[in-house]
Amino acid sequence: MNGDEQLLRGRVYGCDHDDPHPGPFPARTYAALVGGPLDGLLLDITGWTAEEVDGGVALATELSRWPGGRALYDPSADEPRTPGAGIACRFHYAGDTP
């Protein structure tokens, strides 16, 4: 399976499971979410600056420790980033917040 086929098998955070066009799309840039309640999903980071990626994210989810809370994900400084379309980096689960 090539990289494009792998990309198209992922699900994008924030898209409904029954959305007829949920993505991912080959021309967009994604971070793979690793661990925690959103493990295996992709986060669309198209157009994000390096500083925004470095800051990580707090993603709203009903699957966190606190219903209606946020799952925290951060990039690893030790992992390379691939510029351009496709999966550019991985964000690792760092905990939950209300």
Backbone as a printed PyTorch tensor [residue, N CA C, xyz], in Angstrom:
tensor([[[  0.8500,  -1.1690,   0.0000],
         [  0.0000,   0.0000,   0.0000],
         [  0.9020,   1.2400,   0.0000]],

        [[  0.6710,   2.1630,  -0.9470],
         [  1.5200,   3.3510,  -1.0020],
         [  1.0100,   4.4160,  -0.0280]],

        [[  1.7500,   5.5360,   0.1030],
         [  1.4160,   6.5910,   1.0550],
         [  0.0440,   7.1990,   0.8180]],

        [[ -0.3400,   7.4080,  -0.4430],
         [ -1.6510,   7.9820,  -0.7270],
         [ -2.7700,   7.0400,  -0.2930]],

        [[ -2.5860,   5.7460,  -0.4970],
         [ -3.6010,   4.7710,  -0.0800],
         [ -3.7260,   4.7460,   1.4380]],

        [[ -2.5930,   4.8250,   2.1450],
         [ -2.6280,   4.8530,   3.5960],
         [ -3.3260,   6.1180,   4.0880]],

        [[ -3.0240,   7.2520,   3.4810],
         [ -3.6370,   8.5110,   3.8670],
         [ -5.1450,   8.4400,   3.7170]],

        [[ -5.6170,   7.8940,   2.6230],
         [ -7.0450,   7.8710,   2.3540],
         [ -7.8050,   6.8980,   3.2460]],

        [[ -7.1060,   6.0410,   3.9960],
         [ -7.7720,   5.1220,   4.9220],
         [ -8.0490,   5.7810,   6.2680]],

        [[ -7.3820,   6.9100,   6.5680],
         [ -7.5470,   7.5790,   7.8530],
         [ -8.8560,   8.3370,   7.9360]],

        [[ -9.2710,   8.6410,   9.1750],
         [-10.4430,   9.4730,   9.3920],
         [ -9.9730,  10.8000,   9.9620]],

        [[-10.6390,  11.8530,   9.5910],
         [-10.2350,  13.1930,   9.9990],
         [-11.0260,  13.6430,  11.2230]],

        [[-10.3090,  14.1230,  12.2560],
         [-10.9440,  14.6410,  13.4580],
         [-11.9200,  15.7480,  13.0760]],

        [[-13.0950,  15.7150,  13.6820],
         [-14.0840,  16.7550,  13.4650],
         [-15.0740,  16.4760,  12.3490]],

        [[-14.8400,  15.4400,  11.5540],
         [-15.7720,  15.0810,  10.4770],
         [-16.7230,  14.0030,  10.9860]],

        [[-17.9790,  14.1410,  10.6340],
         [-18.9510,  13.1180,  11.0040],
         [-18.6730,  11.8270,  10.2500]],

        [[-18.9230,  10.6890,  10.8980],
         [-18.6580,   9.4000,  10.2590],
         [-19.5230,   9.1820,   9.0280]],

        [[-20.6660,   9.8630,   8.9460],
         [-21.5370,   9.6830,   7.7780],
         [-21.4260,  10.8290,   6.7650]],

        [[-20.4370,  11.7010,   6.9370],
         [-20.1930,  12.7860,   5.9740],
         [-19.8130,  12.1530,   4.6410]],

        [[-20.4660,  12.5220,   3.5360],
         [-20.1460,  11.8940,   2.2580],
         [-18.7470,  12.2500,   1.7340]],

        [[-18.1430,  13.3330,   2.2220],
         [-16.8030,  13.7420,   1.7920],
         [-15.9730,  14.1570,   3.0070]],

        [[-15.6710,  13.2080,   3.9080],
         [-14.9830,  13.5800,   5.1410],
         [-13.4780,  13.7950,   4.9890]],

        [[-12.9290,  13.4190,   3.8480],
         [-11.4770,  13.4660,   3.7060],
         [-10.9130,  12.1890,   4.2940]],

        [[ -9.6430,  12.0730,   4.3890],
         [ -8.6460,  13.0800,   4.0700],
         [ -8.4870,  13.2720,   2.5690]],

        [[ -7.9040,  14.4070,   2.2250],
         [ -7.6950,  14.7480,   0.8300],
         [ -6.1990,  14.8290,   0.5460]],

        [[ -5.7430,  14.2780,  -0.5750],
         [ -4.3090,  14.2190,  -0.8690],
         [ -3.6020,  15.5760,  -0.8930]],

        [[ -4.2970,  16.6600,  -1.1640],
         [ -3.6560,  17.9750,  -1.2570],
         [ -3.5530,  18.6720,   0.1000]],

        [[ -4.0490,  18.0730,   1.1730],
         [ -4.0370,  18.6930,   2.4950],
         [ -2.9130,  18.0930,   3.3460]],

        [[ -2.5910,  18.7650,   4.4440],
         [ -1.5400,  18.3270,   5.3560],
         [ -2.1770,  17.9120,   6.6770]],

        [[ -1.7390,  16.7750,   7.2170],
         [ -2.3400,  16.2150,   8.4200],
         [ -1.2920,  15.8470,   9.4640]],

        [[ -1.7250,  15.8810,  10.7320],
         [ -0.9660,  15.3010,  11.8360],
         [ -1.7240,  14.0530,  12.2580]],

        [[ -1.0190,  12.9580,  12.4320],
         [ -1.6320,  11.7170,  12.9230],
         [ -1.6980,  11.7930,  14.4410]],

        [[ -2.8750,  11.5490,  15.0200],
         [ -3.0490,  11.5670,  16.4700],
         [ -2.7080,  10.1870,  17.0230]],

        [[ -1.8180,  10.1620,  18.0180],
         [ -1.2990,   8.9050,  18.5510],
         [ -1.6370,   8.7970,  20.0350]],

        [[ -2.3240,   7.7200,  20.4000],
         [ -2.6730,   7.4710,  21.7890],
         [ -3.9220,   8.2240,  22.2070]],

        [[ -4.3780,   7.9370,  23.4050],
         [ -5.5320,   8.6340,  23.9590],
         [ -6.8320,   8.3570,  23.2320]],

        [[ -7.8490,   9.1630,  23.5050],
         [ -9.1830,   8.8880,  22.9840],
         [ -9.3340,   9.0900,  21.4770]],

        [[ -8.4380,   9.8190,  20.8610],
         [ -8.5520,  10.1000,  19.4280],
         [ -7.4970,   9.3660,  18.6070]],

        [[ -6.9100,   8.3400,  19.2030],
         [ -5.8620,   7.5550,  18.5380],
         [ -6.2990,   7.0950,  17.1570]],

        [[ -5.4420,   7.3100,  16.1790],
         [ -5.7050,   6.8390,  14.8240],
         [ -6.3890,   7.8550,  13.9300]],

        [[ -6.8810,   8.9550,  14.5020],
         [ -7.5010,   9.9840,  13.6690],
         [ -6.4320,  10.9120,  13.1040]],

        [[ -6.8020,  11.6390,  12.0720],
         [ -5.9290,  12.6450,  11.4810],
         [ -6.4720,  14.0260,  11.8180]],

        [[ -5.5750,  14.9830,  12.0170],
         [ -5.9440,  16.3650,  12.2740],
         [ -5.4490,  17.2080,  11.1040]],

        [[ -6.3420,  17.9480,  10.4720],
         [ -5.9720,  18.7890,   9.3250],
         [ -5.1760,  19.9880,   9.8300]],

        [[ -3.9010,  20.0710,   9.4650],
         [ -3.0390,  21.1840,   9.8710],
         [ -2.5820,  21.9860,   8.6540]],

        [[ -3.3190,  21.8980,   7.5730],
         [ -2.9860,  22.6470,   6.3640],
         [ -2.9170,  24.1290,   6.7020]],

        [[ -1.8410,  24.7780,   6.3320],
         [ -1.6760,  26.2100,   6.5440],
         [ -1.1740,  26.6050,   7.9190]],

        [[ -0.9710,  25.6450,   8.8170],
         [ -0.4590,  25.9740,  10.1420],
         [  0.9960,  26.3910,  10.0440]],

        [[  1.4070,  27.3500,  10.8670],
         [  2.8080,  27.7420,  10.9490],
         [  3.5530,  26.7290,  11.8170]],

        [[  4.8840,  26.7580,  11.7410],
         [  5.6910,  25.8610,  12.5770],
         [  5.4060,  26.1190,  14.0560]],

        [[  5.1890,  27.3760,  14.4320],
         [  4.9080,  27.7170,  15.8210],
         [  3.5650,  27.1330,  16.2710]],

        [[  2.5760,  27.1590,  15.3930],
         [  1.2740,  26.5790,  15.7330],
         [  1.3830,  25.0670,  15.9140]],

        [[  2.1290,  24.4090,  15.0510],
         [  2.3300,  22.9610,  15.1840],
         [  3.0830,  22.6610,  16.4800]],

        [[  4.1180,  23.4460,  16.7770],
         [  4.8990,  23.2360,  18.0000],
         [  4.0570,  23.3800,  19.2590]],

        [[  3.0060,  24.2000,  19.2000],
         [  2.1650,  24.4430,  20.3660],
         [  1.2170,  23.3110,  20.7010]],

        [[  1.0340,  22.3700,  19.7930],
         [  0.1090,  21.2680,  20.0430],
         [ -1.3320,  21.7430,  20.0080]],

        [[ -2.2410,  20.8680,  20.4470],
         [ -3.6690,  21.1840,  20.3660],
         [ -4.4280,  20.6440,  21.5780]],

        [[ -5.5680,  21.2650,  21.8440],
         [ -6.5380,  20.7880,  22.8280],
         [ -7.8240,  20.5520,  22.0520]],

        [[ -8.1540,  19.2950,  21.7940],
         [ -9.2740,  18.9390,  20.9260],
         [-10.5020,  18.5200,  21.7300]],

        [[-11.6150,  19.1790,  21.4530],
         [-12.8620,  18.8610,  22.1330],
         [-13.2900,  17.4380,  21.7770]],

        [[-13.6750,  16.6810,  22.8110],
         [-14.1520,  15.3170,  22.5850],
         [-14.9710,  14.8410,  23.7690]],

        [[-15.9790,  14.0800,  23.4870],
         [-16.7730,  13.4490,  24.5370],
         [-16.0740,  12.1980,  25.0580]],

        [[-14.9670,  11.8230,  24.4680],
         [-14.2580,  10.6040,  24.8440],
         [-13.1530,  10.8480,  25.8680]],

        [[-12.9510,  12.0960,  26.2640],
         [-11.9000,  12.3840,  27.2410],
         [-12.3740,  12.0020,  28.6420]],

        [[-11.5390,  12.1900,  29.6210],
         [-11.8810,  11.8740,  31.0060],
         [-13.1030,  12.6740,  31.4560]],

        [[-13.2150,  13.9120,  30.9950],
         [-14.3380,  14.7770,  31.3380],
         [-15.2090,  14.9650,  30.1120]],

        [[-16.4490,  14.4670,  30.1440],
         [-17.3430,  14.6830,  28.9990],
         [-17.4370,  16.1710,  28.6810]],

        [[-17.2480,  16.4920,  27.4350],
         [-17.2360,  17.8870,  27.0170],
         [-15.8720,  18.5360,  27.2050]],

        [[-14.9020,  17.7530,  27.6630],
         [-13.5640,  18.2750,  27.8910],
         [-12.7210,  18.2290,  26.6270]],

        [[-11.4270,  18.3290,  26.8240],
         [-10.4950,  18.3580,  25.6990],
         [ -9.3670,  17.3540,  25.9100]],

        [[ -8.9680,  16.7330,  24.8170],
         [ -7.8140,  15.8380,  24.8170],
         [ -6.6210,  16.6370,  24.3080]],

        [[ -5.5210,  16.5780,  25.0340],
         [ -4.3230,  17.3460,  24.6870],
         [ -3.3630,  16.4860,  23.8750]],

        [[ -2.8800,  17.0360,  22.7770],
         [ -1.9190,  16.3490,  21.9050],
         [ -0.7790,  17.2920,  21.5690]],

        [[  0.4460,  16.7740,  21.6330],
         [  1.6360,  17.5690,  21.3510],
         [  2.5500,  16.8320,  20.3760]],

        [[  3.2680,  17.5890,  19.5340],
         [  4.2500,  16.9430,  18.6620],
         [  5.4860,  16.5710,  19.4740]],

        [[  6.2270,  15.6110,  19.0050],
         [  7.4810,  15.2330,  19.6380],
         [  8.6110,  15.9850,  18.9470]],

        [[  9.4530,  16.6220,  19.7390],
         [ 10.5730,  17.3790,  19.1710],
         [ 11.5730,  16.4630,  18.4700]],

        [[ 11.5620,  15.1720,  18.8310],
         [ 12.5320,  14.2300,  18.2700],
         [ 12.1050,  13.6370,  16.9360]],

        [[ 10.8520,  13.8430,  16.5430],
         [ 10.3610,  13.2410,  15.3100],
         [ 10.4460,  14.2290,  14.1570]],

        [[ 10.8390,  13.7470,  12.9900],
         [ 10.9170,  14.6370,  11.8340],
         [  9.5250,  15.0310,  11.3380]],

        [[  9.4940,  16.1450,  10.6290],
         [  8.2640,  16.5940,   9.9830],
         [  8.4940,  16.6010,   8.4870]],

        [[  7.4810,  16.1750,   7.7720],
         [  7.5550,  16.1380,   6.3210],
         [  6.7510,  17.3090,   5.7770]],

        [[  7.4040,  18.2480,   5.0950],
         [  6.6380,  19.3770,   4.5590],
         [  5.7360,  18.9410,   3.4120]],

        [[  4.6500,  19.6800,   3.2220],
         [  3.7680,  19.4160,   2.0900],
         [  2.5830,  18.5530,   2.4500]],

        [[  1.9010,  18.1150,   1.4090],
         [  0.6610,  17.3490,   1.5750],
         [  0.9260,  15.9630,   2.1360]],

        [[ -0.1100,  15.3990,   2.7580],
         [ -0.0210,  14.0640,   3.3440],
         [  0.1440,  14.1620,   4.8450]],

        [[  0.6160,  13.1030,   5.4690],
         [  0.8270,  13.1030,   6.9140],
         [  2.2040,  13.6930,   7.1830]],

        [[  2.2110,  14.8700,   7.8020],
         [  3.4500,  15.6180,   8.0010],
         [  4.1280,  15.3010,   9.3250]],

        [[  3.3400,  14.9330,  10.3370],
         [  3.9110,  14.6930,  11.6630],
         [  2.9170,  13.9020,  12.5070]],

        [[  3.3250,  13.6060,  13.7360],
         [  2.4430,  12.9090,  14.6720],
         [  2.3020,  13.7700,  15.9220]],

        [[  1.0890,  13.8330,  16.4530],
         [  0.8110,  14.4910,  17.7280],
         [  0.5090,  13.3790,  18.7320]],

        [[  1.2070,  13.3980,  19.8660],
         [  1.0690,  12.3570,  20.8780],
         [  0.1700,  12.8300,  22.0140]],

        [[ -0.6400,  11.9180,  22.5120],
         [ -1.5660,  12.2010,  23.6080],
         [ -0.7880,  12.6300,  24.8480]],

        [[ -1.2440,  13.7350,  25.4760],
         [ -0.5690,  14.2630,  26.6550],
         [ -1.4930,  14.3650,  27.8670]],

        [[ -2.7630,  13.9960,  27.7230],
         [ -3.6920,  14.0530,  28.8540],
         [ -4.9930,  14.7170,  28.4750]],

        [[ -5.8420,  14.9240,  29.4880],
         [ -7.1590,  15.5320,  29.2850],
         [ -7.2820,  16.7650,  30.1760]],

        [[ -8.1840,  17.6390,  29.7830],
         [ -8.4920,  18.8150,  30.5900],
         [ -9.9950,  19.0750,  30.5070]],

        [[-10.5870,  19.5820,  31.5910],
         [-12.0370,  19.8510,  31.5370],
         [-12.3790,  20.9670,  30.5530]]])
